[in-house]
Amino acid sequence: MDCARSIELLSDYDAGLLGGADGIIVRTHLSTCADCDGVFRDLQLIVQTAFAMRSENGIAYPDEEALWQRLCASRIVH
């Protein structure tokens, strides 16, 4: 798996949504690619921080799935 595809799948991997071969391939790639592993660790820290802030402050954030879809769509358009 190349780095671009691995990074594309990191959010689903972190959420436990990747099954079968994709999950194994991402896990293997992360174990051999320090750059992608660093991006994954940053993603985990961002998610944990956002969760903690939401819990502590009772902040209502937009629907996360809709937000990711908008971000992905904007990447395709640009």
TAZIQUI-V535565 format. One record per run of one state. SS is the DSSP state (A for helix, B for strand, O for the rest). FROM is the first residue (numbers start at 1). TO is the last residue. If there is no record, write none. Layout:
ss:SS from:FROM to:TO
ss:SS from:FROM to:TO
This chain:
ss:O from:1 to:2
ss:A from:3 to:14
ss:O from:15 to:19
ss:A from:20 to:32
ss:O from:33 to:33
ss:A from:34 to:57
ss:O from:58 to:63
ss:A from:64 to:77
ss:O from:78 to:78
